[in-house]
Amino acid sequence: MVKGTSLRPRAASAPHCCHPLGFNLSLLPLSPNFRVLNHWYMDHCSFPPQVSFLPPFQQVPTIPKSDAWPRQGPVDLGSGQNRTSVTEFILLGLTDRQELKPVLFTVFLLAYVATVGGNLSILAAILVEPKLHTPMYFFLGNLSLLDIGCITVTVPPMLVQLLSRDLSVSFASCFSQLFFFHLLAGVDCHLLTAMAYDRFLAICRPLTYATRMSRAIQGSLIGICWTISFCNALTHTVALSVLSFCGPNLVNHFYCDVPPLFGLSCSSTSLNEKLLFVGAVFMGVVPLALISTSYAHVAAAVLRIRSAEGRKKAFSTCTSHLTIVCIFYGTGFFSYMRLGSVNASDKDKAIGILNTILSPMLNPLIYSLRNPDVQGALRRVFMGRRPME
């Protein structure tokens, strides 16, 4: 018997709706394992099509069994008990209203094309314009590549599901998406820190800037960003993949991520939550503290400049980066630092759109609007003019 449930002897007038030992399943209260019991008995007993174990106030839309439940296999728990292991998940996506799906498909397809096109334009401008061959634009080019990767990991699968009736995603595909998303987003975190350090050296240590930010040091900083992020993404993916998933397998999100999968595990997630907290410290708190320290020194140095024009020019090189930092870290912390909130899944989808779609789409716009060098390089790229030497 599953803990938390009570089986009462059935009444004689309740045919077809009973445990083989003679219990009336319609009297089962809802519990964390109730849907698992419901599915098991639907598999092993014969019921009329109209029978449902859910009370009237808990009725859910009827989903064909092949779509609602995963392909499963028995797992031996070592104590004479058997559970079923999930081999696929069902991503519920942004909406279940069919009339909205074509509209959402068009909107997010345009957003994806604009994001990829905008970031590729920034890359082209940096590559063809000699004036932009500086450490700041080297990091900006890497940020554009990461933005293309992040949105490609999440949006194309979502677009496919908006056009398809099959919402299933295999266990391996789900965890692959989770790994690559956390890998690229983690590199993004530390790359923003490297960009803040670059601004600190350029404004506060201008005489030694060329030696302290040489090409070798730039490459080393990028390598450190990728190494830390790889270790973090691999740790979360492996720790989550060894949990037991025995159903239900409905993920109320449009991509596979850590918080939505926590709620589907049959085993304890306390270790995973501790790992997520430690990861948030190293991937979020520490980089944000370093960024804040860098810009505190930058602000102090800029305020010592006597001319208003000089202060404006110095601040103009930092405002774009600070805007991206606020958007990226604001949505990231709101997503991963409130795992105790159970009824926030729809809000999580909106935050996920900000984090995975809006932020990468705005980056090229933010960096080009207030930067005349980038604007001039983009005009020459689109008009086919040769760059100025």
Buried (B, 14 or more C-beta within 10 A) or exposed (E): EEEEBEBEEBEEEEEEBBBEEEBBBBBBEBBEBBBBBBBBBBEEBEBEEEBBBBEEEEEEEEEEEEEBBBBBEEBEEEEEEEBBBBBBBBBBBBBEEEEEBEEBBEEBBEBBEBBBEBBBBBBBBBBBBEBBEBBBBBBBBBBBBBBBBBBBBBBEBBBEBBEEEEBBBEBEBBBBBBBBBBBBBBBBBBBBBBBBBBBBBBBBBEEEBEEBBEEEBBEEBBEEBBEBBBBBBEBBBEBBBEBBBBBBBBBBBBBBBBBBBBBBBBEEBEEBBEBBEEBBEBBBBBBBEBBEEBBEBBBEBBEEBEEEEEBEEBBEBBEBBBBBBEBBBBBBBBBBEEBEEEEBBEEBBEBBBBBBBBBBBBBBEBBBEEBEBBEBBBEBBEEEEEBEE
